[in-house]
Structure formats: C-alpha cells, structure tokens
Amino acid sequence: MFDVIIVASGKSSRMGTINKLLFEIGSESVLSKSIRAFISHPKITSIIIVTNSDSIRDVLSAFPQEKVICVAGGETRSDSVESGLKCAQSDYVLIHDAARPFVSSDLVSRIMESVEKKGSGIPVLPISDSVGEISNTGELVGRAKNKHVSIQTPQGFITTEIKKAYELRNGITYPDESSLYISTLNKQPLTVIGDSNNIKLTTPADLFGLNSLIGIGYDLHRLIPNRKLVLGGIEIASDLGPLAHSDGDALIHALIDALLSAMGSVDIGTHFPNTSPQFKDADSTILLSNVYEMLKSKHLTVSNISLIAILDSPKLSDYIPLMKIKISNLLNISQDMIGISAKTSEGTHLNMLEAFAAVKLL
C-alpha cells in the first residue's frame, strides 16, 4: 500500500498575488483537483497534505479526515517533504507537487507498479529541443540532444529508503526527491514515461486559458423598406432595414447569443422574447448591457470577440471602427481584442443580413 505526500506549502512567488493552489479549474481548486487524482485509488492508504496556509486547510474540509491528513510545512520544499514523511507508515510512498493538478490515474498506477517491482518510479518526458550549455561570458560551449529529460511528480519510493535519504541530507535543499535519492543513497532511481498533460502551474501564463469558456452566436434577418439598419450599435445609412421585433441589430444579437452560450445559459429569445411588448423596437445594446451584468454576477470577463457581418449593401468598412468603440465601452474590453469582419454574399442572399459571433470568457 501507498501513502501520498502532497507538497502545498510553497509561496507561489512567481504567481505574483495569485495563490495558484486556490485558483479554480472548473468547479474546484487546483489543490482539490490534485487530491482527487489520488483519493479513490485502491492502493492509497492516506494522503498527507503539507501546508502552512489556513486557506488551504479550509479546502481540505471537503475530504474525509480519516484519509486526508494535514501537517505543517517547513522553510523549504525538502523541509516540507521531510515533515510529511514523518506521518508516512505504508510500505511505499508517492511524493507529489500540489501544483500538478492534471496527473492521471494511469500515470499514478504505472509509477506504483515501478515502485513495487523495482523500488522506485520517477515520471520523465524527453526534451524535444536541443539542450545547450553556456559559459559565464555567454558563449555556447556544449550541446546535447536525446540525453536529457524533464522530471515530473509524483515520484515513488520505498518509504524506508526515502526516509533514510532525508536523514542523510544534512540540511541541504534538493529540487526533488530523485536528486536527493541519487546524492545521498548513491542509487539511480528507475524512470517511467510521464504524461505531457501533467504540467506544473508556475506562472500566471500557465493559468491563462484553463477556465476559458467559448461561445458561438448567429443571427439572420430579412431586409425590408422603412426600417433603420443598425449594426454593432451604430446606425448605418441604408434604404433597407431588418424585419425584427427589436431594432434587429443582428451583430449584437449574435454577440449576445455567443455570450449566453459561453455562460451555459439559454438563448437570446428566451431572455428577451419577441412576443413581449417590452422588447418592441428595443435598443439591442441595452439588451447586451443586461447580459454583461449577468457575466459580472458570475465573475466572468470577456477575453476576446470575433464578429462577422454578411451584407451585400451598403458597405460597412467605414462603420467598423465605430462599432468597435461601442462594443468596447459596453463590455469593458480593449478594442484590440475585438475583431469585426464585413463580407458580402456575392448576390446569393440579396436583401438578407447575417451575423456570426465567437467569444472567449475568463
């Protein structure tokens, strides 16, 4: 059987003000996701979380206390692991960085098999780029390829052996257990092929996109006389306008549907039905503002927007900068993150107006 030590006592210094272990991926924190990677495995007896953070301890209340144990961390990673090892009682132990929340059960099982059969298991991945060495003055003095690997966690050991390695470290801090194992025991740990999805979250860039929500929207209107043509919140000089219950701003309607879709909500027709007198000839930018309030209530922000208007006449190029300003102000997003394209149907959809929208939310 195995105990698992999850090191969660780092300061996240490269994250700035973000505590990466409390960052939410979907509906759970990075730390919770890391714990769930192990908690249901039949060979795991206990999970030992090493931390000094009260906020992280609060996360642990969602897990069974008889299985998830919390102990205080030390000044360095090596100090923290050594603290966790004092609670490890199973024959084998896995040591994992809490900032690797995407570890798979398959990888965990393969590491366990290596430990049980060979005494250790270190997940590694080949480095595809050439690796160089530079001198103190900046010259490239050597290079190698296919001789280096990146090292991941969890790393698996016989518990008595890794405890012995820590007893021999003499206060030296090591970047991981494999380097400690080699240095103190003069033994080479066995490797297993790691997992490219088992990334370590280190900088804000690693978090970007993890929670991105994508939405797609579409709208279509027939054009008739005696109606204003409004697109992107801007009135367009035209002899024809959309047949619609509201102002028929197809670009804004498509954008609203894309935002609602990304939020997992129902479509524009459900929120603003065309059977309601309230929305007769309604200004669609007001509807967009209402949807933006929904976004803010869910603590979401708009990352970027892509819009396409398909209209044979009139030409829209002169109006696009004004549309970008309008939408930028409505959704509190930089104009640089709004793309608007105008296309024609090449005469296949005369007197028709189509619009497409794609958005990303964070």
C-alpha positions as CSV (number, residue, x, y, z in Angstrom):
1,M,0.0,0.0,0.0
2,F,1.0,3.6,-0.6
3,D,0.8,6.9,1.3
4,V,0.8,10.1,-0.8
5,I,2.6,13.3,0.3
6,I,1.3,16.4,-1.5
7,V,3.5,19.4,-1.0
8,A,1.3,22.5,-0.7
9,S,3.5,24.9,1.3
10,G,5.1,26.9,-1.5
11,K,4.8,30.7,-1.6
12,S,3.7,30.9,-5.3
13,S,6.2,33.7,-5.7
14,R,6.2,33.5,-9.5
15,M,2.4,33.9,-9.5
16,G,2.6,37.4,-8.0
17,T,-0.5,37.9,-5.8
18,I,-2.2,34.7,-7.0
19,N,-2.3,31.7,-4.7
20,K,-2.2,29.1,-7.5
21,L,-3.4,26.3,-5.3
22,L,-6.7,28.1,-4.7
23,F,-7.2,29.0,-8.3
24,E,-10.4,27.3,-9.6
25,I,-10.3,24.9,-12.5
26,G,-13.9,24.5,-13.4
27,S,-15.7,23.9,-10.2
28,E,-12.8,23.0,-7.9
29,S,-9.5,24.4,-6.8
30,V,-6.1,23.3,-8.1
31,L,-5.4,21.7,-4.7
32,S,-8.7,19.8,-4.7
33,K,-8.1,18.5,-8.2
34,S,-4.7,17.3,-7.2
35,I,-6.1,15.5,-4.2
36,R,-8.9,13.8,-6.3
37,A,-6.3,12.4,-8.6
38,F,-5.3,10.1,-5.7
39,I,-8.2,9.8,-3.2
40,S,-10.1,7.0,-5.0
41,H,-7.1,4.8,-5.9
42,P,-7.5,1.4,-4.1
43,K,-3.8,1.2,-3.2
44,I,-3.6,4.5,-1.4
45,T,-4.0,4.5,2.4
46,S,-3.6,8.1,3.3
47,I,-2.9,11.5,1.7
48,I,-0.7,13.8,3.6
49,I,-1.0,17.5,2.7
50,V,1.9,19.6,3.8
51,T,1.0,23.3,4.2
52,N,1.2,26.3,6.4
53,S,-1.8,28.1,4.9
54,D,-5.2,28.4,6.7
55,S,-6.9,28.9,3.4
56,I,-5.6,25.6,2.1
57,R,-6.6,23.9,5.3
58,D,-10.1,25.1,4.6
59,V,-10.1,23.4,1.2
60,L,-9.4,20.1,3.0
61,S,-12.7,20.1,4.9
62,A,-14.4,18.7,1.8
63,F,-12.4,15.5,2.1
64,P,-12.7,12.6,4.6
65,Q,-10.4,13.5,7.6
66,E,-9.6,9.8,8.1
67,K,-7.9,9.7,4.7
68,V,-6.6,13.3,4.1
69,I,-4.2,14.4,6.8
70,C,-2.7,17.9,7.2
71,V,0.7,18.6,8.6
72,A,2.8,21.8,8.9
73,G,5.4,22.6,6.2
74,G,8.9,23.8,6.5
75,E,11.0,26.7,5.2
76,T,12.0,24.7,2.0
77,R,10.4,22.1,-0.1
78,S,12.8,19.5,1.3
79,D,11.9,20.5,4.9
80,S,8.2,20.1,4.0
81,V,8.6,16.7,2.4
82,E,10.6,15.6,5.5
83,S,7.7,16.8,7.7
84,G,5.2,14.8,5.6
85,L,7.4,11.7,5.7
86,K,7.1,11.5,9.5
87,C,3.4,10.6,9.0
88,A,4.0,8.1,6.2
89,Q,3.5,4.5,7.5
90,S,2.8,2.4,4.4
91,D,5.5,0.4,2.7
92,Y,5.6,2.8,-0.3
93,V,5.2,6.5,-0.7
94,L,4.4,8.9,-3.6
95,I,5.6,12.5,-3.3
96,H,3.7,15.0,-5.4
97,D,3.6,18.7,-6.1
98,A,0.1,20.2,-5.5
99,A,0.6,22.5,-8.5
100,R,0.3,19.5,-10.8
101,P,-3.5,19.0,-10.8
102,F,-3.7,17.1,-14.1
103,V,-1.9,13.9,-13.0
104,S,-3.8,10.9,-14.4
105,S,-4.7,7.7,-12.7
106,D,-2.9,5.8,-15.4
107,L,0.4,7.6,-14.6
108,V,-0.1,7.0,-10.9
109,S,-0.7,3.3,-11.5
110,R,2.4,3.0,-13.7
111,I,4.6,4.7,-11.0
112,M,3.2,2.4,-8.4
113,E,4.0,-0.7,-10.5
114,S,7.6,0.5,-10.9
115,V,8.0,1.1,-7.2
116,E,6.5,-2.3,-6.3
117,K,8.7,-4.2,-8.8
118,K,11.9,-2.1,-8.9
119,G,11.9,0.0,-5.8
120,S,11.3,3.5,-7.3
121,G,9.4,5.2,-10.1
122,I,10.2,8.7,-11.5
123,P,8.0,10.1,-14.3
124,V,10.1,11.7,-17.1
125,L,9.5,13.1,-20.5
126,P,12.0,13.5,-23.3
127,I,13.0,17.1,-24.2
128,S,12.5,17.6,-27.9
129,D,14.7,20.7,-28.2
130,S,18.5,20.5,-28.2
131,V,19.9,21.5,-24.7
132,G,22.9,23.8,-24.6
133,E,25.4,24.9,-22.1
134,I,26.8,28.4,-22.0
135,S,29.9,29.8,-20.4
136,N,30.0,32.6,-17.8
137,T,30.6,35.0,-20.7
138,G,27.7,33.8,-22.8
139,E,29.3,31.5,-25.3
140,L,27.7,28.2,-26.3
141,V,30.2,25.6,-25.1
142,G,28.3,22.4,-25.5
143,R,25.0,20.9,-26.6
144,A,23.2,17.6,-26.4
145,K,20.0,16.1,-27.6
146,N,18.1,12.9,-26.6
147,K,20.2,12.7,-23.4
148,H,18.0,15.0,-21.2
149,V,14.5,14.6,-19.8
150,S,12.1,16.7,-17.9
151,I,11.2,15.3,-14.5
152,Q,7.7,15.3,-13.1
153,T,5.9,14.2,-9.9
154,P,4.6,12.1,-8.3
155,Q,7.8,10.3,-7.5
156,G,7.6,6.9,-5.9
157,F,9.9,5.2,-3.4
158,I,10.1,2.5,-0.8
159,T,9.2,4.5,2.3
160,T,12.2,3.4,4.5
161,E,14.6,4.2,1.7
162,I,13.4,7.8,1.1
163,K,13.2,8.4,4.8
164,K,16.9,7.3,5.0
165,A,17.8,9.6,2.2
166,Y,16.3,12.5,4.1
167,E,18.1,11.6,7.2
168,L,21.4,11.9,5.2
169,R,20.7,15.2,3.5
170,N,22.4,17.2,6.3
171,G,20.1,20.2,5.8
172,I,20.7,20.5,2.1
173,T,17.7,21.5,0.0
174,Y,17.1,19.5,-3.2
175,P,14.8,20.4,-6.1
176,D,13.1,17.0,-5.9
177,E,13.3,13.5,-4.4
178,S,15.1,11.9,-7.3
179,S,18.1,14.2,-7.0
180,L,18.1,13.6,-3.2
181,Y,17.9,9.8,-3.8
182,I,20.9,9.9,-6.2
183,S,23.0,12.2,-4.0
184,T,22.5,10.6,-0.6
185,L,22.0,6.9,-1.4
186,N,24.2,6.8,-4.4
187,K,21.5,4.9,-6.3
188,Q,19.8,5.6,-9.6
189,P,16.0,5.7,-9.4
190,L,14.0,3.9,-12.1
191,T,12.1,6.0,-14.6
192,V,8.7,5.7,-16.2
193,I,7.3,7.6,-19.2
194,G,5.5,10.7,-17.8
195,D,2.5,12.5,-19.2
196,S,2.6,15.7,-21.3
197,N,-0.7,16.8,-19.6
198,N,0.9,16.5,-16.2
199,I,2.0,20.2,-16.3
200,K,3.1,22.2,-13.3
201,L,1.4,25.5,-12.8
202,T,4.1,28.0,-12.1
203,T,3.4,31.4,-13.7
204,P,0.2,33.3,-14.5
205,A,0.6,32.3,-18.1
206,D,0.1,28.6,-17.0
207,L,-3.3,29.5,-15.6
208,F,-4.4,31.6,-18.7
209,G,-7.0,29.7,-20.7
210,L,-7.6,27.0,-18.1
211,N,-11.0,28.4,-17.4
212,S,-11.8,29.9,-20.8
213,L,-15.4,29.5,-21.9
214,I,-16.1,29.6,-25.7
215,G,-19.5,30.7,-27.1
216,I,-20.8,30.9,-30.7
217,G,-23.7,33.0,-31.9
218,Y,-25.7,33.5,-35.1
219,D,-28.5,35.8,-36.3
220,L,-30.4,36.3,-39.6
221,H,-32.9,38.9,-40.7
222,R,-34.6,39.8,-44.0
223,L,-34.2,43.4,-45.0
224,I,-37.3,45.5,-45.9
225,P,-38.0,49.2,-46.6
226,N,-38.9,51.7,-44.0
227,R,-36.7,50.2,-41.3
228,K,-33.5,51.6,-39.8
229,L,-30.4,49.5,-40.3
230,V,-28.4,49.2,-37.0
231,L,-25.3,47.0,-36.7
232,G,-22.9,46.8,-33.7
233,G,-24.9,49.6,-32.0
234,I,-24.3,52.0,-34.9
235,E,-26.9,53.3,-37.3
236,I,-26.0,52.6,-41.0
237,A,-27.2,54.7,-43.9
238,S,-29.4,52.4,-45.9
239,D,-32.7,52.2,-47.7
240,L,-33.5,48.9,-46.1
241,G,-33.6,47.6,-42.5
242,P,-34.2,44.3,-40.8
243,L,-37.6,42.8,-40.2
244,A,-37.4,42.3,-36.5
245,H,-39.3,42.7,-33.2
246,S,-36.5,44.8,-31.7
247,D,-34.2,47.1,-33.6
248,G,-32.8,43.9,-35.4
249,D,-29.2,44.6,-34.7
250,A,-28.0,41.2,-36.0
251,L,-24.4,41.7,-34.9
252,I,-25.3,42.5,-31.3
253,H,-27.9,39.6,-31.3
254,A,-25.2,37.1,-32.5
255,L,-22.8,38.5,-29.8
256,I,-25.5,38.2,-27.1
257,D,-26.1,34.6,-28.1
258,A,-22.4,33.8,-28.1
259,L,-22.1,35.3,-24.6
260,L,-25.1,33.4,-23.3
261,S,-23.8,30.2,-24.8
262,A,-20.4,30.6,-23.2
263,M,-22.1,31.1,-19.8
264,G,-24.1,27.9,-20.3
265,S,-27.3,29.9,-20.4
266,V,-30.4,29.8,-22.7
267,D,-30.6,31.8,-25.9
268,I,-31.5,35.4,-26.6
269,G,-35.1,34.5,-27.5
270,T,-35.7,33.1,-24.1
271,H,-34.2,36.0,-22.2
272,F,-35.8,38.7,-24.5
273,P,-38.8,37.0,-26.2
274,N,-40.1,38.6,-29.4
275,T,-43.6,38.1,-28.1
276,S,-43.1,40.6,-25.3
277,P,-44.2,44.3,-25.9
278,Q,-41.3,45.2,-23.6
279,F,-38.8,44.5,-26.3
280,K,-40.7,46.0,-29.2
281,D,-38.1,48.1,-31.2
282,A,-35.8,47.7,-28.3
283,D,-32.2,49.0,-28.5
284,S,-30.1,45.8,-28.7
285,T,-27.2,47.5,-26.9
286,I,-29.4,47.8,-23.8
287,L,-30.0,44.0,-24.0
288,L,-26.3,43.5,-24.4
289,S,-25.7,45.6,-21.2
290,N,-28.1,43.3,-19.3
291,V,-26.2,40.3,-20.5
292,Y,-23.0,41.9,-19.4
293,E,-24.4,42.3,-15.9
294,M,-25.1,38.6,-15.9
295,L,-21.5,38.0,-16.8
296,K,-20.2,40.1,-13.9
297,S,-22.5,38.3,-11.5
298,K,-20.8,35.1,-12.4
299,H,-17.3,36.8,-12.0
300,L,-16.6,36.3,-15.7
301,T,-14.8,38.7,-18.1
302,V,-14.8,38.9,-21.9
303,S,-11.3,38.0,-23.2
304,N,-11.9,38.5,-26.9
305,I,-14.6,38.8,-29.6
306,S,-14.8,37.9,-33.2
307,L,-17.7,39.2,-35.3
308,I,-18.7,38.7,-38.9
309,A,-21.5,40.6,-40.7
310,I,-22.7,39.3,-44.1
311,L,-24.5,42.0,-46.1
312,D,-24.4,42.8,-49.8
313,S,-25.2,46.5,-49.4
314,P,-24.2,49.0,-48.1
315,K,-20.5,48.7,-47.4
316,L,-19.6,48.6,-43.7
317,S,-15.9,49.3,-43.6
318,D,-16.3,52.9,-42.6
319,Y,-18.6,51.9,-39.7
320,I,-16.4,49.1,-38.2
321,P,-14.2,51.4,-36.1
322,L,-17.3,53.0,-34.5
323,M,-18.8,49.5,-33.8
324,K,-15.6,48.5,-32.0
325,I,-15.7,51.6,-29.8
326,K,-19.3,50.9,-29.0
327,I,-18.8,47.3,-28.1
328,S,-15.6,48.1,-26.2
329,N,-17.4,50.5,-24.0
330,L,-20.4,48.2,-23.4
331,L,-18.3,45.1,-22.4
332,N,-15.3,46.8,-20.9
333,I,-12.9,45.2,-23.3
334,S,-10.0,46.7,-25.3
335,Q,-10.8,47.5,-28.9
336,D,-7.7,45.5,-29.8
337,M,-9.5,42.3,-28.6
338,I,-12.5,42.9,-30.9
339,G,-12.3,41.6,-34.5
340,I,-15.1,42.7,-36.9
341,S,-15.2,41.5,-40.5
342,A,-17.7,42.5,-43.2
343,K,-18.5,40.2,-46.1
344,T,-20.9,40.0,-49.0
345,S,-23.0,37.0,-50.0
346,E,-21.9,37.5,-53.7
347,G,-25.5,38.1,-54.5
348,T,-26.7,34.7,-53.2
349,H,-28.6,36.3,-50.2
350,L,-30.0,39.6,-51.6
351,N,-31.8,41.7,-49.0
352,M,-30.6,39.4,-46.2
353,L,-28.5,40.2,-43.2
354,E,-26.5,37.5,-41.4
355,A,-24.1,37.8,-38.5
356,F,-21.8,35.4,-36.7
357,A,-20.1,35.8,-33.3
358,A,-17.5,33.9,-31.3
359,V,-16.3,34.9,-27.8
360,K,-14.0,33.7,-25.1
361,L,-14.7,34.3,-21.5
362,L,-12.4,34.0,-18.5
